Structures are given as C-alpha cells and as structure tokens.
Amino acid sequence: MRPTKENIIKRAKALDDVIEKRNAEELVSYFADDRVIELLGSKLNGKDGLRRAIKWMFKHLYTITLVPRTIMGEGTIFFVEFTVNPRA
C-alpha cells in the first residue's frame, strides 16, 4: 500500500511532536536500521549515527530553530529539508 500525502504529513507531524518531547528512543524508532541522515553536511549512518544526531540536536534545540522547507515522501522514503536558524 502506497502512503498518501495526508499520511505522510500526519507522520511528519507525529515525528515533530516526538522531537519536541525530546524522546530520543521514540525518535530512533521512526527510522530504519540502514537509514542515512545528513546533518549540516555530515552523513550519519544507522541508528548509532542517528543517536549522535539526536544528541547534537537536543543539545542545541534551545539555541536554534529548524524551519521545514521541503517535505516529501514516496513508498518507504521520507525526506525533510530544514533551514537551521539561530533562535531569536
């Protein structure tokens, strides 16, 4: 079954809610074991790489704002592009 645009948006919102709750393990559960995250020019592989990205993000979450620019999804692929801005 192919995900609908509405389902992708719903999952993106749920993911955002988990980030705001700062629940690292729940956040990790959203990703496949072989996923790759690119964060500020660095590629982080697997769930260990994801945990490092989460640790960095949670450390800086109060000093930056992540502004979603692009949200796309097809099949099992989910892509969100953010602009990282200093928090005012």
Phi and psi in radians as a Rosetta constraint file:
Dihedral C 1 N 2 CA 2 C 2 CIRCULARHARMONIC -1.450 0.35
Dihedral N 2 CA 2 C 2 N 3 CIRCULARHARMONIC 2.359 0.35
Dihedral C 2 N 3 CA 3 C 3 CIRCULARHARMONIC -1.158 0.35
Dihedral N 3 CA 3 C 3 N 4 CIRCULARHARMONIC 2.514 0.35
Dihedral C 3 N 4 CA 4 C 4 CIRCULARHARMONIC -1.538 0.35
Dihedral N 4 CA 4 C 4 N 5 CIRCULARHARMONIC 2.842 0.35
Dihedral C 4 N 5 CA 5 C 5 CIRCULARHARMONIC -1.014 0.35
Dihedral N 5 CA 5 C 5 N 6 CIRCULARHARMONIC -0.700 0.35
Dihedral C 5 N 6 CA 6 C 6 CIRCULARHARMONIC -1.118 0.35
Dihedral N 6 CA 6 C 6 N 7 CIRCULARHARMONIC -0.688 0.35
Dihedral C 6 N 7 CA 7 C 7 CIRCULARHARMONIC -1.170 0.35
Dihedral N 7 CA 7 C 7 N 8 CIRCULARHARMONIC -0.694 0.35
Dihedral C 7 N 8 CA 8 C 8 CIRCULARHARMONIC -1.099 0.35
Dihedral N 8 CA 8 C 8 N 9 CIRCULARHARMONIC -0.774 0.35
Dihedral C 8 N 9 CA 9 C 9 CIRCULARHARMONIC -1.114 0.35
Dihedral N 9 CA 9 C 9 N 10 CIRCULARHARMONIC -0.702 0.35
Dihedral C 9 N 10 CA 10 C 10 CIRCULARHARMONIC -1.085 0.35
Dihedral N 10 CA 10 C 10 N 11 CIRCULARHARMONIC -0.768 0.35
Dihedral C 10 N 11 CA 11 C 11 CIRCULARHARMONIC -1.165 0.35
Dihedral N 11 CA 11 C 11 N 12 CIRCULARHARMONIC -0.662 0.35
Dihedral C 11 N 12 CA 12 C 12 CIRCULARHARMONIC -1.106 0.35
Dihedral N 12 CA 12 C 12 N 13 CIRCULARHARMONIC -0.713 0.35
Dihedral C 12 N 13 CA 13 C 13 CIRCULARHARMONIC -1.132 0.35
Dihedral N 13 CA 13 C 13 N 14 CIRCULARHARMONIC -0.741 0.35
Dihedral C 13 N 14 CA 14 C 14 CIRCULARHARMONIC -1.088 0.35
Dihedral N 14 CA 14 C 14 N 15 CIRCULARHARMONIC -0.715 0.35
Dihedral C 14 N 15 CA 15 C 15 CIRCULARHARMONIC -1.089 0.35
Dihedral N 15 CA 15 C 15 N 16 CIRCULARHARMONIC -0.759 0.35
Dihedral C 15 N 16 CA 16 C 16 CIRCULARHARMONIC -1.050 0.35
Dihedral N 16 CA 16 C 16 N 17 CIRCULARHARMONIC -0.719 0.35
Dihedral C 16 N 17 CA 17 C 17 CIRCULARHARMONIC -1.091 0.35
Dihedral N 17 CA 17 C 17 N 18 CIRCULARHARMONIC -0.703 0.35
Dihedral C 17 N 18 CA 18 C 18 CIRCULARHARMONIC -1.131 0.35
Dihedral N 18 CA 18 C 18 N 19 CIRCULARHARMONIC -0.708 0.35
Dihedral C 18 N 19 CA 19 C 19 CIRCULARHARMONIC -1.073 0.35
Dihedral N 19 CA 19 C 19 N 20 CIRCULARHARMONIC -0.802 0.35
Dihedral C 19 N 20 CA 20 C 20 CIRCULARHARMONIC -1.112 0.35
Dihedral N 20 CA 20 C 20 N 21 CIRCULARHARMONIC -0.531 0.35
Dihedral C 20 N 21 CA 21 C 21 CIRCULARHARMONIC -1.363 0.35
Dihedral N 21 CA 21 C 21 N 22 CIRCULARHARMONIC -0.184 0.35
Dihedral C 21 N 22 CA 22 C 22 CIRCULARHARMONIC 1.032 0.35
Dihedral N 22 CA 22 C 22 N 23 CIRCULARHARMONIC 0.716 0.35
Dihedral C 22 N 23 CA 23 C 23 CIRCULARHARMONIC -1.721 0.35
Dihedral N 23 CA 23 C 23 N 24 CIRCULARHARMONIC 1.617 0.35
Dihedral C 23 N 24 CA 24 C 24 CIRCULARHARMONIC -1.078 0.35
Dihedral N 24 CA 24 C 24 N 25 CIRCULARHARMONIC -0.828 0.35
Dihedral C 24 N 25 CA 25 C 25 CIRCULARHARMONIC -1.185 0.35
Dihedral N 25 CA 25 C 25 N 26 CIRCULARHARMONIC -0.642 0.35
Dihedral C 25 N 26 CA 26 C 26 CIRCULARHARMONIC -1.145 0.35
Dihedral N 26 CA 26 C 26 N 27 CIRCULARHARMONIC -0.660 0.35
Dihedral C 26 N 27 CA 27 C 27 CIRCULARHARMONIC -1.096 0.35
Dihedral N 27 CA 27 C 27 N 28 CIRCULARHARMONIC -0.776 0.35
Dihedral C 27 N 28 CA 28 C 28 CIRCULARHARMONIC -1.043 0.35
Dihedral N 28 CA 28 C 28 N 29 CIRCULARHARMONIC -0.604 0.35
Dihedral C 28 N 29 CA 29 C 29 CIRCULARHARMONIC -1.141 0.35
Dihedral N 29 CA 29 C 29 N 30 CIRCULARHARMONIC -0.282 0.35
Dihedral C 29 N 30 CA 30 C 30 CIRCULARHARMONIC -1.334 0.35
Dihedral N 30 CA 30 C 30 N 31 CIRCULARHARMONIC -0.194 0.35
Dihedral C 30 N 31 CA 31 C 31 CIRCULARHARMONIC -2.044 0.35
Dihedral N 31 CA 31 C 31 N 32 CIRCULARHARMONIC 2.592 0.35
Dihedral C 31 N 32 CA 32 C 32 CIRCULARHARMONIC -1.246 0.35
Dihedral N 32 CA 32 C 32 N 33 CIRCULARHARMONIC 2.752 0.35
Dihedral C 32 N 33 CA 33 C 33 CIRCULARHARMONIC -1.066 0.35
Dihedral N 33 CA 33 C 33 N 34 CIRCULARHARMONIC -0.532 0.35
Dihedral C 33 N 34 CA 34 C 34 CIRCULARHARMONIC -1.767 0.35
Dihedral N 34 CA 34 C 34 N 35 CIRCULARHARMONIC 0.311 0.35
Dihedral C 34 N 35 CA 35 C 35 CIRCULARHARMONIC -1.250 0.35
Dihedral N 35 CA 35 C 35 N 36 CIRCULARHARMONIC 2.744 0.35
Dihedral C 35 N 36 CA 36 C 36 CIRCULARHARMONIC -2.186 0.35
Dihedral N 36 CA 36 C 36 N 37 CIRCULARHARMONIC 2.308 0.35
Dihedral C 36 N 37 CA 37 C 37 CIRCULARHARMONIC -2.031 0.35
Dihedral N 37 CA 37 C 37 N 38 CIRCULARHARMONIC 2.363 0.35
Dihedral C 37 N 38 CA 38 C 38 CIRCULARHARMONIC -1.859 0.35
Dihedral N 38 CA 38 C 38 N 39 CIRCULARHARMONIC 2.088 0.35
Dihedral C 38 N 39 CA 39 C 39 CIRCULARHARMONIC -2.197 0.35
Dihedral N 39 CA 39 C 39 N 40 CIRCULARHARMONIC 1.957 0.35
Dihedral C 39 N 40 CA 40 C 40 CIRCULARHARMONIC 0.884 0.35
Dihedral N 40 CA 40 C 40 N 41 CIRCULARHARMONIC 0.775 0.35
Dihedral C 40 N 41 CA 41 C 41 CIRCULARHARMONIC 1.540 0.35
Dihedral N 41 CA 41 C 41 N 42 CIRCULARHARMONIC -0.084 0.35
Dihedral C 41 N 42 CA 42 C 42 CIRCULARHARMONIC -1.867 0.35
Dihedral N 42 CA 42 C 42 N 43 CIRCULARHARMONIC 2.376 0.35
Dihedral C 42 N 43 CA 43 C 43 CIRCULARHARMONIC -1.645 0.35
Dihedral N 43 CA 43 C 43 N 44 CIRCULARHARMONIC 2.243 0.35
Dihedral C 43 N 44 CA 44 C 44 CIRCULARHARMONIC -2.054 0.35
Dihedral N 44 CA 44 C 44 N 45 CIRCULARHARMONIC 2.101 0.35
Dihedral C 44 N 45 CA 45 C 45 CIRCULARHARMONIC -1.758 0.35
Dihedral N 45 CA 45 C 45 N 46 CIRCULARHARMONIC 2.523 0.35
Dihedral C 45 N 46 CA 46 C 46 CIRCULARHARMONIC 1.173 0.35
Dihedral N 46 CA 46 C 46 N 47 CIRCULARHARMONIC -3.141 0.35
Dihedral C 46 N 47 CA 47 C 47 CIRCULARHARMONIC -1.217 0.35
Dihedral N 47 CA 47 C 47 N 48 CIRCULARHARMONIC -0.489 0.35
Dihedral C 47 N 48 CA 48 C 48 CIRCULARHARMONIC -1.155 0.35
Dihedral N 48 CA 48 C 48 N 49 CIRCULARHARMONIC -0.742 0.35
Dihedral C 48 N 49 CA 49 C 49 CIRCULARHARMONIC -1.095 0.35
Dihedral N 49 CA 49 C 49 N 50 CIRCULARHARMONIC -0.680 0.35
Dihedral C 49 N 50 CA 50 C 50 CIRCULARHARMONIC -1.100 0.35
Dihedral N 50 CA 50 C 50 N 51 CIRCULARHARMONIC -0.754 0.35
Dihedral C 50 N 51 CA 51 C 51 CIRCULARHARMONIC -1.064 0.35
Dihedral N 51 CA 51 C 51 N 52 CIRCULARHARMONIC -0.679 0.35
Dihedral C 51 N 52 CA 52 C 52 CIRCULARHARMONIC -1.099 0.35
Dihedral N 52 CA 52 C 52 N 53 CIRCULARHARMONIC -0.730 0.35
Dihedral C 52 N 53 CA 53 C 53 CIRCULARHARMONIC -1.118 0.35
Dihedral N 53 CA 53 C 53 N 54 CIRCULARHARMONIC -0.724 0.35
Dihedral C 53 N 54 CA 54 C 54 CIRCULARHARMONIC -1.126 0.35
Dihedral N 54 CA 54 C 54 N 55 CIRCULARHARMONIC -0.763 0.35
Dihedral C 54 N 55 CA 55 C 55 CIRCULARHARMONIC -1.015 0.35
Dihedral N 55 CA 55 C 55 N 56 CIRCULARHARMONIC -0.798 0.35
Dihedral C 55 N 56 CA 56 C 56 CIRCULARHARMONIC -1.085 0.35
Dihedral N 56 CA 56 C 56 N 57 CIRCULARHARMONIC -0.812 0.35
Dihedral C 56 N 57 CA 57 C 57 CIRCULARHARMONIC -1.083 0.35
Dihedral N 57 CA 57 C 57 N 58 CIRCULARHARMONIC -0.801 0.35
Dihedral C 57 N 58 CA 58 C 58 CIRCULARHARMONIC -1.165 0.35
Dihedral N 58 CA 58 C 58 N 59 CIRCULARHARMONIC -0.561 0.35
Dihedral C 58 N 59 CA 59 C 59 CIRCULARHARMONIC -1.139 0.35
Dihedral N 59 CA 59 C 59 N 60 CIRCULARHARMONIC -0.629 0.35
Dihedral C 59 N 60 CA 60 C 60 CIRCULARHARMONIC -1.829 0.35
Dihedral N 60 CA 60 C 60 N 61 CIRCULARHARMONIC 0.033 0.35
Dihedral C 60 N 61 CA 61 C 61 CIRCULARHARMONIC -1.011 0.35
Dihedral N 61 CA 61 C 61 N 62 CIRCULARHARMONIC -0.525 0.35
Dihedral C 61 N 62 CA 62 C 62 CIRCULARHARMONIC -1.489 0.35
Dihedral N 62 CA 62 C 62 N 63 CIRCULARHARMONIC -0.159 0.35
Dihedral C 62 N 63 CA 63 C 63 CIRCULARHARMONIC -1.902 0.35
Dihedral N 63 CA 63 C 63 N 64 CIRCULARHARMONIC -0.130 0.35
Dihedral C 63 N 64 CA 64 C 64 CIRCULARHARMONIC -2.267 0.35
Dihedral N 64 CA 64 C 64 N 65 CIRCULARHARMONIC 2.815 0.35
Dihedral C 64 N 65 CA 65 C 65 CIRCULARHARMONIC -2.127 0.35
Dihedral N 65 CA 65 C 65 N 66 CIRCULARHARMONIC 2.259 0.35
Dihedral C 65 N 66 CA 66 C 66 CIRCULARHARMONIC -1.702 0.35
Dihedral N 66 CA 66 C 66 N 67 CIRCULARHARMONIC 2.040 0.35
Dihedral C 66 N 67 CA 67 C 67 CIRCULARHARMONIC -1.877 0.35
Dihedral N 67 CA 67 C 67 N 68 CIRCULARHARMONIC 1.971 0.35
Dihedral C 67 N 68 CA 68 C 68 CIRCULARHARMONIC -1.091 0.35
Dihedral N 68 CA 68 C 68 N 69 CIRCULARHARMONIC 2.296 0.35
Dihedral C 68 N 69 CA 69 C 69 CIRCULARHARMONIC -1.894 0.35
Dihedral N 69 CA 69 C 69 N 70 CIRCULARHARMONIC -0.733 0.35
Dihedral C 69 N 70 CA 70 C 70 CIRCULARHARMONIC -2.410 0.35
Dihedral N 70 CA 70 C 70 N 71 CIRCULARHARMONIC 2.302 0.35
Dihedral C 70 N 71 CA 71 C 71 CIRCULARHARMONIC -2.228 0.35
Dihedral N 71 CA 71 C 71 N 72 CIRCULARHARMONIC 2.106 0.35
Dihedral C 71 N 72 CA 72 C 72 CIRCULARHARMONIC -2.389 0.35
Dihedral N 72 CA 72 C 72 N 73 CIRCULARHARMONIC 2.694 0.35
Dihedral C 72 N 73 CA 73 C 73 CIRCULARHARMONIC -2.758 0.35
Dihedral N 73 CA 73 C 73 N 74 CIRCULARHARMONIC 2.519 0.35
Dihedral C 73 N 74 CA 74 C 74 CIRCULARHARMONIC -2.671 0.35
Dihedral N 74 CA 74 C 74 N 75 CIRCULARHARMONIC 2.193 0.35
Dihedral C 74 N 75 CA 75 C 75 CIRCULARHARMONIC 1.056 0.35
Dihedral N 75 CA 75 C 75 N 76 CIRCULARHARMONIC -2.151 0.35
Dihedral C 75 N 76 CA 76 C 76 CIRCULARHARMONIC -1.715 0.35
Dihedral N 76 CA 76 C 76 N 77 CIRCULARHARMONIC 0.119 0.35
Dihedral C 76 N 77 CA 77 C 77 CIRCULARHARMONIC -1.688 0.35
Dihedral N 77 CA 77 C 77 N 78 CIRCULARHARMONIC 2.307 0.35
Dihedral C 77 N 78 CA 78 C 78 CIRCULARHARMONIC -2.279 0.35
Dihedral N 78 CA 78 C 78 N 79 CIRCULARHARMONIC 2.266 0.35
Dihedral C 78 N 79 CA 79 C 79 CIRCULARHARMONIC -2.312 0.35
Dihedral N 79 CA 79 C 79 N 80 CIRCULARHARMONIC 2.239 0.35
Dihedral C 79 N 80 CA 80 C 80 CIRCULARHARMONIC -2.269 0.35
Dihedral N 80 CA 80 C 80 N 81 CIRCULARHARMONIC 2.247 0.35
Dihedral C 80 N 81 CA 81 C 81 CIRCULARHARMONIC -1.897 0.35
Dihedral N 81 CA 81 C 81 N 82 CIRCULARHARMONIC 2.269 0.35
Dihedral C 81 N 82 CA 82 C 82 CIRCULARHARMONIC -2.058 0.35
Dihedral N 82 CA 82 C 82 N 83 CIRCULARHARMONIC 2.643 0.35
Dihedral C 82 N 83 CA 83 C 83 CIRCULARHARMONIC -1.718 0.35
Dihedral N 83 CA 83 C 83 N 84 CIRCULARHARMONIC 2.318 0.35
Dihedral C 83 N 84 CA 84 C 84 CIRCULARHARMONIC -1.744 0.35
Dihedral N 84 CA 84 C 84 N 85 CIRCULARHARMONIC 2.043 0.35
Dihedral C 84 N 85 CA 85 C 85 CIRCULARHARMONIC -2.096 0.35
Dihedral N 85 CA 85 C 85 N 86 CIRCULARHARMONIC 2.595 0.35
Dihedral C 85 N 86 CA 86 C 86 CIRCULARHARMONIC -1.163 0.35
Dihedral N 86 CA 86 C 86 N 87 CIRCULARHARMONIC 2.475 0.35
Dihedral C 86 N 87 CA 87 C 87 CIRCULARHARMONIC -1.283 0.35
Dihedral N 87 CA 87 C 87 N 88 CIRCULARHARMONIC 2.348 0.35
